[in-house]
Amino acid sequence: MVQSDLYKTLPTSDELPDSDGLPVDNEDQNFLPNYLLFLLQLIWKDRYDWYFGVDMGIYHLTGVNPRVPVVPDGFLSLGVLRCKPEQRFRKSYITWEEQGIAPTLVLEIVSWTPGGEYDDKKNIYAKLGVLYYVIYNLEYWQRDRHQPFEVHKLTEGQYQLQLGEPYWMPEVGLAIGRSRSVIGGIEREILSWFDQQGKRYLSAEEQAQQERQARLAAVSQLDQMGLSVEQIATALGLSVDIVSQQLA
């Protein structure tokens, strides 16, 4: 039976559950993958050959049953359509509906309840052919005798722990690593994307903050040039009250 005929006998996305239905027991399991997704939507806003899934079932043909998914906290696939014409959103990621393309990167965030991140899931992702396997273990790394942040690369069918952070992935064109940022007014550790030089890509919130700081810094310069408060406010898109406060 040729591969195309095999695919025809397999269930479709409408017939399969979209996740394992298990609730997360760690806020980071939801927040951090979504943060990486939203950041990618800024970095690659003009690209449509990628897909990032969060807490979504991956159905594949390398396990014991194609109806049993593996559900990572996040994953990135390259060379697939960001949005399929026939459906607005994917319910799950089914490799036989994605030309057999496995995710390039998978992210697992370790929680209070051990989830096989260092053994069972690692073996599943290796068989699936996931190139990069990232494990983030902020709270329980000492319990598990591992590092808080690990990147494993698939080499000859086996994962090898990589060195360096942020870690540059040439096949992806991005680096991944930890950083600290103020999110919603709270400073916290995050996972983020970086460029090849190790410079972190800023979120939309951070970009807006930087832009605002630049405008505030320009207030005194325009004041020295003799512009009125009203003129400065108009030029910089600020309120008269804010400009007056800056000049007080």
C-alpha positions in Angstrom: 0.0 0.0 0.0 1.5 3.3 -1.0 1.7 6.1 1.5 -1.1 8.2 0.0 -3.5 5.2 0.2 -2.5 4.7 3.9 -3.3 8.3 4.7 -6.8 7.8 3.2 -7.5 5.1 5.8 -6.5 7.2 8.8 -9.0 9.3 10.8 -9.3 13.0 10.0 -9.0 16.0 12.3 -12.8 16.1 12.7 -12.7 12.5 14.2 -9.9 13.1 16.7 -9.9 14.9 20.1 -7.8 18.1 20.0 -6.0 17.5 23.3 -5.7 15.1 26.1 -8.2 16.9 28.2 -5.9 17.2 31.2 -5.8 20.5 33.1 -2.4 22.2 33.6 -1.2 22.5 37.1 1.3 25.2 36.4 0.6 28.8 35.2 3.7 28.7 33.0 2.4 25.8 31.0 -0.2 28.1 29.5 1.4 31.5 29.6 4.9 30.8 28.3 3.9 28.9 25.1 1.4 31.6 24.3 4.0 34.3 24.9 6.3 32.6 22.4 3.4 32.3 19.9 2.4 36.0 20.2 6.1 37.0 19.8 6.4 34.8 16.6 3.3 36.6 15.2 5.3 39.8 15.5 8.6 38.4 14.3 7.2 36.4 11.4 4.1 38.5 10.7 4.8 38.4 6.9 5.6 34.6 6.8 2.9 32.0 6.4 5.0 28.8 6.3 4.9 28.0 10.0 2.6 27.0 12.7 2.9 27.2 16.5 0.6 25.0 18.6 -0.2 25.4 22.3 -1.4 22.4 24.4 -2.5 20.7 21.2 -2.5 17.0 20.4 0.0 15.8 17.8 -1.2 12.7 16.0 1.5 10.7 14.3 2.4 7.3 12.8 5.4 6.5 14.9 3.6 5.4 18.0 1.6 2.3 18.9 -1.7 3.8 17.7 -2.3 6.8 15.4 -5.4 7.7 17.5 -3.2 8.3 20.6 -1.7 11.8 20.5 1.3 13.3 22.3 0.4 16.7 23.7 3.3 19.0 24.4 2.9 22.4 26.0 4.0 24.1 22.8 5.5 23.2 19.4 6.7 24.8 16.2 6.4 23.3 12.8 8.1 24.8 9.7 7.1 24.3 6.1 3.4 24.0 6.8 0.6 26.5 6.2 0.1 28.9 9.0 -3.6 28.9 8.3 -5.2 26.3 6.0 -7.6 27.5 3.4 -10.2 24.8 4.2 -10.3 25.6 7.9 -9.7 28.7 9.9 -8.1 27.0 12.9 -6.6 23.6 13.5 -8.3 21.4 16.0 -5.1 19.3 16.4 -1.9 18.7 14.5 -2.2 15.6 12.4 1.0 14.7 10.6 -0.7 12.8 7.8 -2.7 16.0 7.0 0.6 18.0 7.1 2.4 16.1 4.4 4.1 14.0 7.1 5.9 17.1 8.5 6.8 16.7 12.2 7.3 19.7 14.5 10.8 21.2 14.3 10.7 22.2 18.0 8.8 20.9 21.0 8.5 22.6 24.4 7.7 20.9 27.6 7.3 22.7 30.9 7.8 20.5 33.9 5.1 20.8 36.6 4.5 19.5 40.1 3.1 16.3 38.6 6.0 14.5 36.7 4.9 14.0 33.1 7.7 11.9 31.6 9.4 14.9 30.1 12.9 13.3 30.5 12.1 9.8 29.4 8.7 8.7 27.9 8.0 11.9 26.0 11.7 12.3 25.0 11.5 8.9 23.3 8.2 9.7 21.6 9.6 13.0 20.2 12.8 11.2 19.0 10.8 8.6 17.1 8.6 11.4 15.7 11.7 13.2 14.4 11.4 16.4 16.4 14.7 18.2 15.8 14.8 20.3 19.0 13.4 19.3 22.3 13.3 22.1 24.9 12.6 21.4 28.6 11.9 24.2 31.0 12.0 23.3 34.6 12.0 26.4 36.8 10.7 25.0 40.0 11.6 21.3 40.1 15.0 21.0 38.3 16.8 20.0 41.5 14.1 17.4 42.3 14.6 16.0 38.8 18.4 16.4 38.8 18.4 18.4 35.6 19.0 22.0 34.6 16.2 24.7 34.7 16.5 25.1 30.9 17.7 22.4 28.5 17.8 22.2 24.7 18.2 18.7 23.2 19.0 18.2 19.5 18.2 15.1 17.6 21.5 13.6 16.3 21.4 10.1 14.6 18.1 9.3 16.3 19.2 10.3 19.8 18.9 13.5 21.7 22.1 15.3 22.7 22.0 18.0 25.3 23.3 21.3 23.8 25.3 24.0 25.4 24.8 27.8 25.4 21.9 30.1 26.1 20.2 31.6 24.3 20.7 28.6 22.0 20.8 29.4 18.3 18.9 27.1 16.0 20.0 27.7 12.4 17.3 25.5 11.0 14.7 27.8 12.7 16.6 31.1 12.2 16.0 31.9 15.9 17.5 31.3 19.3 15.6 30.4 22.4 16.4 31.1 26.0 15.4 32.6 29.3 15.1 36.3 30.2 13.4 38.6 32.6 10.7 41.0 31.6 7.8 43.1 33.0 4.6 41.5 31.8 1.4 43.2 32.8 3.2 45.2 35.4 4.9 42.2 37.0 8.5 41.3 36.6 9.1 37.6 35.9 11.2 35.1 34.1 10.1 34.2 30.6 11.1 32.1 27.7 11.8 34.2 24.6 13.1 34.2 21.0 16.5 35.9 20.3 18.4 36.7 17.1 21.7 35.2 16.1 23.6 37.9 18.1 21.7 37.0 21.3 19.4 40.1 21.2 16.0 39.4 22.6 12.9 40.2 20.5 10.6 42.5 22.3 6.9 41.9 22.8 4.3 44.4 21.6 3.9 45.7 25.1 7.7 46.2 25.4 7.9 47.9 22.0 5.1 50.3 23.1 6.9 51.1 26.3 10.1 51.8 24.5 8.3 54.1 22.0 6.6 55.9 24.8 9.9 56.4 26.7 11.5 57.8 23.5 8.6 60.3 23.1 8.9 61.4 26.7 12.6 61.9 26.3 12.0 64.1 23.4 9.8 66.5 25.3 12.6 68.5 26.9 14.4 68.7 23.5 11.4 70.2 21.8 10.9 72.6 24.8 14.5 73.8 24.4 13.7 74.5 20.7 11.0 76.9 21.8 7.8 74.9 21.1 4.8 75.4 23.3 3.3 72.7 25.5 0.5 72.3 23.0 2.8 72.0 20.0 5.0 69.5 21.8 1.9 67.4 22.7 0.7 67.4 19.1 4.1 66.6 17.7 4.7 63.6 20.0 1.1 62.4 20.3 1.0 63.0 24.0 -1.6 64.7 26.2 -1.0 68.3 27.3 -1.0 67.1 31.0 1.7 64.5 30.4 3.9 67.1 28.6 3.4 69.6 31.4 4.3 66.9 34.0 7.5 66.2 32.1 8.5 69.9 32.0 7.6 70.5 35.7 
